[in-house]
């Protein structure tokens, strides 16, 4: 009797359950890849002549989808995206993109590559240039205990286990709530 009643309630609420499942599936990429981060170029010093940008960029872990924010006084400085040759030689003509808008300017990093930025007006020669290496998101290495959990010879990464676990827990919870059990 209980199972029959439970089955009837599940059928009545199948649309709600389907919506929850689809909602949870849409969150999978965030669980697997992580959230984009905002990196303030130069840290607390921002974009100016007193910052060592080679040192700053070497301490950053920047991934596809992350953002850079340049904070500076737009009366003196600007931000130009340039190629490697222009970066190395502080050439501020034929730039790829002028990022400057208002002194708090953001750039989303959408490709795996090294991005090059300089400030024109001679400031590049005083160190106002930065190269930012952008990497793909890496999935974490499997722990030895998970290496034994193979299915048909294929390994499922731990982040996928996490994603599916979140989906299952949320579906069960939403189902119980919609049926009036919780």
C-alpha positions as protocol buffer text, in pm:
chain_id: "A"
residue {
  index: 1
  type: UNK
  ca { x: 0 y: 0 z: 0 }
}
residue {
  index: 2
  type: UNK
  ca { x: 279 y: 244 z: 95 }
}
residue {
  index: 3
  type: UNK
  ca { x: 473 y: 178 z: -226 }
}
residue {
  index: 4
  type: UNK
  ca { x: 159 y: 222 z: -435 }
}
residue {
  index: 5
  type: UNK
  ca { x: 86 y: 556 z: -267 }
}
residue {
  index: 6
  type: UNK
  ca { x: 449 y: 665 z: -307 }
}
residue {
  index: 7
  type: UNK
  ca { x: 445 y: 570 z: -676 }
}
residue {
  index: 8
  type: UNK
  ca { x: 124 y: 771 z: -734 }
}
residue {
  index: 9
  type: UNK
  ca { x: 276 y: 1078 z: -570 }
}
residue {
  index: 10
  type: UNK
  ca { x: 593 y: 1045 z: -777 }
}
residue {
  index: 11
  type: UNK
  ca { x: 390 y: 1028 z: -1097 }
}
residue {
  index: 12
  type: UNK
  ca { x: 188 y: 1335 z: -993 }
}
residue {
  index: 13
  type: UNK
  ca { x: 504 y: 1533 z: -932 }
}
residue {
  index: 14
  type: UNK
  ca { x: 711 y: 1408 z: -1226 }
}
residue {
  index: 15
  type: UNK
  ca { x: 732 y: 1757 z: -1380 }
}
residue {
  index: 16
  type: UNK
  ca { x: 880 y: 1898 z: -1060 }
}
residue {
  index: 17
  type: UNK
  ca { x: 1128 y: 1611 z: -1040 }
}
residue {
  index: 18
  type: UNK
  ca { x: 1227 y: 1660 z: -1405 }
}
residue {
  index: 19
  type: UNK
  ca { x: 1283 y: 2034 z: -1345 }
}
residue {
  index: 20
  type: UNK
  ca { x: 1505 y: 1957 z: -1045 }
}
residue {
  index: 21
  type: UNK
  ca { x: 1708 y: 1703 z: -1242 }
}
residue {
  index: 22
  type: UNK
  ca { x: 1759 y: 1946 z: -1531 }
}
residue {
  index: 23
  type: UNK
  ca { x: 1853 y: 2222 z: -1286 }
}
residue {
  index: 24
  type: UNK
  ca { x: 2112 y: 2004 z: -1119 }
}
residue {
  index: 25
  type: UNK
  ca { x: 2255 y: 1889 z: -1452 }
}
residue {
  index: 26
  type: UNK
  ca { x: 2305 y: 2252 z: -1550 }
}
residue {
  index: 27
  type: UNK
  ca { x: 2525 y: 2294 z: -1242 }
}
residue {
  index: 28
  type: UNK
  ca { x: 2758 y: 2008 z: -1344 }
}
residue {
  index: 29
  type: UNK
  ca { x: 3000 y: 2225 z: -1544 }
}
residue {
  index: 30
  type: UNK
  ca { x: 3049 y: 2449 z: -1239 }
}
residue {
  index: 31
  type: UNK
  ca { x: 3128 y: 2152 z: -1018 }
}
residue {
  index: 32
  type: UNK
  ca { x: 3362 y: 1999 z: -1272 }
}
residue {
  index: 33
  type: UNK
  ca { x: 3539 y: 2316 z: -1391 }
}
residue {
  index: 34
  type: UNK
  ca { x: 3513 y: 2554 z: -1097 }
}
residue {
  index: 35
  type: UNK
  ca { x: 3405 y: 2916 z: -1093 }
}
residue {
  index: 36
  type: UNK
  ca { x: 3579 y: 3190 z: -1289 }
}
residue {
  index: 37
  type: UNK
  ca { x: 3799 y: 3415 z: -1077 }
}
residue {
  index: 38
  type: UNK
  ca { x: 3873 y: 3785 z: -1093 }
}
residue {
  index: 39
  type: UNK
  ca { x: 4246 y: 3868 z: -1078 }
}
residue {
  index: 40
  type: UNK
  ca { x: 4340 y: 4227 z: -993 }
}
residue {
  index: 41
  type: UNK
  ca { x: 4648 y: 4296 z: -1204 }
}
residue {
  index: 42
  type: UNK
  ca { x: 4931 y: 4400 z: -972 }
}
residue {
  index: 43
  type: UNK
  ca { x: 4741 y: 4293 z: -662 }
}
residue {
  index: 44
  type: UNK
  ca { x: 4678 y: 4571 z: -410 }
}
residue {
  index: 45
  type: UNK
  ca { x: 4907 y: 4810 z: -602 }
}
residue {
  index: 46
  type: UNK
  ca { x: 4707 y: 4788 z: -925 }
}
residue {
  index: 47
  type: UNK
  ca { x: 4830 y: 4901 z: -1267 }
}
residue {
  index: 48
  type: UNK
  ca { x: 5116 y: 5153 z: -1216 }
}
residue {
  index: 49
  type: UNK
  ca { x: 5491 y: 5200 z: -1254 }
}
residue {
  index: 50
  type: UNK
  ca { x: 5585 y: 5071 z: -907 }
}
residue {
  index: 51
  type: UNK
  ca { x: 5471 y: 4711 z: -958 }
}
residue {
  index: 52
  type: UNK
  ca { x: 5680 y: 4416 z: -1076 }
}
residue {
  index: 53
  type: UNK
  ca { x: 5431 y: 4249 z: -1312 }
}
residue {
  index: 54
  type: UNK
  ca { x: 5663 y: 3961 z: -1400 }
}
residue {
  index: 55
  type: UNK
  ca { x: 5670 y: 3863 z: -1033 }
}
residue {
  index: 56
  type: UNK
  ca { x: 5295 y: 3922 z: -994 }
}
residue {
  index: 57
  type: UNK
  ca { x: 5199 y: 3707 z: -1295 }
}
residue {
  index: 58
  type: UNK
  ca { x: 5433 y: 3424 z: -1191 }
}
residue {
  index: 59
  type: UNK
  ca { x: 5232 y: 3390 z: -869 }
}
residue {
  index: 60
  type: UNK
  ca { x: 4895 y: 3367 z: -1043 }
}
residue {
  index: 61
  type: UNK
  ca { x: 4707 y: 3058 z: -1155 }
}
residue {
  index: 62
  type: UNK
  ca { x: 4484 y: 3185 z: -1434 }
}
residue {
  index: 63
  type: UNK
  ca { x: 4239 y: 2963 z: -1619 }
}
residue {
  index: 64
  type: UNK
  ca { x: 4016 y: 2993 z: -1923 }
}
residue {
  index: 65
  type: UNK
  ca { x: 3707 y: 3192 z: -1822 }
}
residue {
  index: 66
  type: UNK
  ca { x: 3886 y: 3396 z: -1553 }
}
residue {
  index: 67
  type: UNK
  ca { x: 3886 y: 3776 z: -1562 }
}
residue {
  index: 68
  type: UNK
  ca { x: 4160 y: 4037 z: -1523 }
}
residue {
  index: 69
  type: UNK
  ca { x: 4078 y: 4376 z: -1374 }
}
residue {
  index: 70
  type: UNK
  ca { x: 4313 y: 4667 z: -1432 }
}
residue {
  index: 71
  type: UNK
  ca { x: 4274 y: 4944 z: -1175 }
}
residue {
  index: 72
  type: UNK
  ca { x: 4458 y: 5266 z: -1264 }
}
residue {
  index: 73
  type: UNK
  ca { x: 4442 y: 5642 z: -1307 }
}
residue {
  index: 74
  type: UNK
  ca { x: 4314 y: 5684 z: -1662 }
}
residue {
  index: 75
  type: UNK
  ca { x: 4459 y: 6037 z: -1682 }
}
residue {
  index: 76
  type: UNK
  ca { x: 4807 y: 5883 z: -1702 }
}
residue {
  index: 77
  type: UNK
  ca { x: 4782 y: 5518 z: -1800 }
}
residue {
  index: 78
  type: UNK
  ca { x: 4596 y: 5290 z: -2037 }
}
residue {
  index: 79
  type: UNK
  ca { x: 4583 y: 4918 z: -2115 }
}
residue {
  index: 80
  type: UNK
  ca { x: 4649 y: 4775 z: -2458 }
}
residue {
  index: 81
  type: UNK
  ca { x: 4638 y: 4408 z: -2549 }
}
residue {
  index: 82
  type: UNK
  ca { x: 4931 y: 4341 z: -2781 }
}
residue {
  index: 83
  type: UNK
  ca { x: 5118 y: 4052 z: -2942 }
}
residue {
  index: 84
  type: UNK
  ca { x: 5441 y: 3906 z: -2803 }
}
residue {
  index: 85
  type: UNK
  ca { x: 5672 y: 4118 z: -3021 }
}
residue {
  index: 86
  type: UNK
  ca { x: 5497 y: 4441 z: -2923 }
}
residue {
  index: 87
  type: UNK
  ca { x: 5511 y: 4333 z: -2558 }
}
residue {
  index: 88
  type: UNK
  ca { x: 5884 y: 4260 z: -2569 }
}
residue {
  index: 89
  type: UNK
  ca { x: 5965 y: 4587 z: -2753 }
}
residue {
  index: 90
  type: UNK
  ca { x: 5700 y: 4814 z: -2594 }
}
residue {
  index: 91
  type: UNK
  ca { x: 5540 y: 4891 z: -2929 }
}
residue {
  index: 92
  type: UNK
  ca { x: 5207 y: 5064 z: -2865 }
}
residue {
  index: 93
  type: UNK
  ca { x: 5086 y: 5087 z: -3227 }
}
residue {
  index: 94
  type: UNK
  ca { x: 4895 y: 4813 z: -3409 }
}
residue {
  index: 95
  type: UNK
  ca { x: 4764 y: 4674 z: -3081 }
}
residue {
  index: 96
  type: UNK
  ca { x: 4508 y: 4395 z: -3070 }
}
residue {
  index: 97
  type: UNK
  ca { x: 4264 y: 4578 z: -2844 }
}
residue {
  index: 98
  type: UNK
  ca { x: 4247 y: 4895 z: -2637 }
}
residue {
  index: 99
  type: UNK
  ca { x: 4105 y: 4769 z: -2306 }
}
residue {
  index: 100
  type: UNK
  ca { x: 4091 y: 5118 z: -2151 }
}
residue {
  index: 101
  type: UNK
  ca { x: 3746 y: 5240 z: -2059 }
}
residue {
  index: 102
  type: UNK
  ca { x: 3747 y: 5412 z: -1723 }
}
residue {
  index: 103
  type: UNK
  ca { x: 4032 y: 5303 z: -1500 }
}
residue {
  index: 104
  type: UNK
  ca { x: 3864 y: 4990 z: -1367 }
}
residue {
  index: 105
  type: UNK
  ca { x: 3869 y: 4781 z: -1679 }
}
residue {
  index: 106
  type: UNK
  ca { x: 3807 y: 4408 z: -1708 }
}
residue {
  index: 107
  type: UNK
  ca { x: 3910 y: 4151 z: -1966 }
}
residue {
  index: 108
  type: UNK
  ca { x: 3780 y: 3796 z: -1984 }
}
residue {
  index: 109
  type: UNK
  ca { x: 4041 y: 3539 z: -2080 }
}
residue {
  index: 110
  type: UNK
  ca { x: 3867 y: 3301 z: -2319 }
}
residue {
  index: 111
  type: UNK
  ca { x: 4156 y: 3105 z: -2472 }
}
residue {
  index: 112
  type: UNK
  ca { x: 4445 y: 2892 z: -2353 }
}
residue {
  index: 113
  type: UNK
  ca { x: 4738 y: 3113 z: -2446 }
}
residue {
  index: 114
  type: UNK
  ca { x: 4961 y: 3388 z: -2312 }
}
residue {
  index: 115
  type: UNK
  ca { x: 4794 y: 3729 z: -2314 }
}
residue {
  index: 116
  type: UNK
  ca { x: 5016 y: 4039 z: -2337 }
}
residue {
  index: 117
  type: UNK
  ca { x: 4920 y: 4384 z: -2204 }
}
residue {
  index: 118
  type: UNK
  ca { x: 5114 y: 4712 z: -2199 }
}
residue {
  index: 119
  type: UNK
  ca { x: 5059 y: 5076 z: -2112 }
}
residue {
  index: 120
  type: UNK
  ca { x: 5148 y: 5323 z: -2386 }
}
residue {
  index: 121
  type: UNK
  ca { x: 5303 y: 5668 z: -2361 }
}
residue {
  index: 122
  type: UNK
  ca { x: 5643 y: 5532 z: -2262 }
}
residue {
  index: 123
  type: UNK
  ca { x: 5515 y: 5368 z: -1943 }
}
residue {
  index: 124
  type: UNK
  ca { x: 5580 y: 5023 z: -2086 }
}
residue {
  index: 125
  type: UNK
  ca { x: 5953 y: 5104 z: -2083 }
}
residue {
  index: 126
  type: UNK
  ca { x: 5914 y: 5171 z: -1707 }
}
residue {
  index: 127
  type: UNK
  ca { x: 5774 y: 4823 z: -1646 }
}
residue {
  index: 128
  type: UNK
  ca { x: 5403 y: 4868 z: -1712 }
}
residue {
  index: 129
  type: UNK
  ca { x: 5359 y: 4548 z: -1906 }
}
residue {
  index: 130
  type: UNK
  ca { x: 5231 y: 4207 z: -1808 }
}
residue {
  index: 131
  type: UNK
  ca { x: 5220 y: 3864 z: -1970 }
}
residue {
  index: 132
  type: UNK
  ca { x: 4950 y: 3636 z: -1834 }
}
residue {
  index: 133
  type: UNK
  ca { x: 4963 y: 3265 z: -1909 }
}
residue {
  index: 134
  type: UNK
  ca { x: 4612 y: 3118 z: -1928 }
}
residue {
  index: 135
  type: UNK
  ca { x: 4566 y: 2745 z: -1873 }
}
residue {
  index: 136
  type: UNK
  ca { x: 4283 y: 2496 z: -1918 }
}
residue {
  index: 137
  type: UNK
  ca { x: 4106 y: 2381 z: -1604 }
}
residue {
  index: 138
  type: UNK
  ca { x: 4266 y: 2060 z: -1485 }
}
residue {
  index: 139
  type: UNK
  ca { x: 4064 y: 1787 z: -1322 }
}
residue {
  index: 140
  type: UNK
  ca { x: 4219 y: 1669 z: -1000 }
}
residue {
  index: 141
  type: UNK
  ca { x: 4428 y: 1354 z: -1012 }
}
residue {
  index: 142
  type: UNK
  ca { x: 4238 y: 1048 z: -892 }
}
residue {
  index: 143
  type: UNK
  ca { x: 4323 y: 916 z: -551 }
}
residue {
  index: 144
  type: UNK
  ca { x: 4457 y: 557 z: -534 }
}
residue {
  index: 145
  type: UNK
  ca { x: 4132 y: 430 z: -381 }
}
residue {
  index: 146
  type: UNK
  ca { x: 3936 y: 559 z: -679 }
}
residue {
  index: 147
  type: UNK
  ca { x: 4167 y: 390 z: -929 }
}
residue {
  index: 148
  type: UNK
  ca { x: 4012 y: 59 z: -826 }
}
residue {
  index: 149
  type: UNK
  ca { x: 3663 y: 190 z: -912 }
}
residue {
  index: 150
  type: UNK
  ca { x: 3664 y: 117 z: -1284 }
}
residue {
  index: 151
  type: UNK
  ca { x: 3359 y: 36 z: -1487 }
}
residue {
  index: 152
  type: UNK
  ca { x: 3425 y: -153 z: -1808 }
}
residue {
  index: 153
  type: UNK
  ca { x: 3784 y: -31 z: -1812 }
}
residue {
  index: 154
  type: UNK
  ca { x: 3686 y: 337 z: -1812 }
}
residue {
  index: 155
  type: UNK
  ca { x: 3771 y: 565 z: -1522 }
}
residue {
  index: 156
  type: UNK
  ca { x: 3522 y: 827 z: -1403 }
}
residue {
  index: 157
  type: UNK
  ca { x: 3688 y: 1131 z: -1247 }
}
residue {
  index: 158
  type: UNK
  ca { x: 3615 y: 1221 z: -883 }
}
residue {
  index: 159
  type: UNK
  ca { x: 3455 y: 1551 z: -986 }
}
residue {
  index: 160
  type: UNK
  ca { x: 3191 y: 1359 z: -1183 }
}
residue {
  index: 161
  type: UNK
  ca { x: 3115 y: 1151 z: -873 }
}
residue {
  index: 162
  type: UNK
  ca { x: 3064 y: 1476 z: -684 }
}
residue {
  index: 163
  type: UNK
  ca { x: 2836 y: 1614 z: -954 }
}
residue {
  index: 164
  type: UNK
  ca { x: 2619 y: 1303 z: -969 }
}
residue {
  index: 165
  type: UNK
  ca { x: 2608 y: 1285 z: -590 }
}
residue {
  index: 166
  type: UNK
  ca { x: 2477 y: 1641 z: -572 }
}
residue {
  index: 167
  type: UNK
  ca { x: 2213 y: 1560 z: -833 }
}
residue {
  index: 168
  type: UNK
  ca { x: 2093 y: 1246 z: -654 }
}
residue {
  index: 169
  type: UNK
  ca { x: 2072 y: 1415 z: -312 }
}
residue {
  index: 170
  type: UNK
  ca { x: 1879 y: 1712 z: -453 }
}
residue {
  index: 171
  type: UNK
  ca { x: 1639 y: 1495 z: -653 }
}
residue {
  index: 172
  type: UNK
  ca { x: 1562 y: 1278 z: -351 }
}
residue {
  index: 173
  type: UNK
  ca { x: 1515 y: 1583 z: -128 }
}
residue {
  index: 174
  type: UNK
  ca { x: 1291 y: 1766 z: -380 }
}
residue {
  index: 175
  type: UNK
  ca { x: 1087 y: 1452 z: -435 }
}
residue {
  index: 176
  type: UNK
  ca { x: 1027 y: 1401 z: -64 }
}
residue {
  index: 177
  type: UNK
  ca { x: 934 y: 1767 z: -17 }
}
residue {
  index: 178
  type: UNK
  ca { x: 696 y: 1769 z: -315 }
}
residue {
  index: 179
  type: UNK
  ca { x: 525 y: 1454 z: -184 }
}
residue {
  index: 180
  type: UNK
  ca { x: 472 y: 1609 z: 156 }
}
residue {
  index: 181
  type: UNK
  ca { x: 697 y: 1359 z: 333 }
}
residue {
  index: 182
  type: UNK
  ca { x: 941 y: 1628 z: 452 }
}
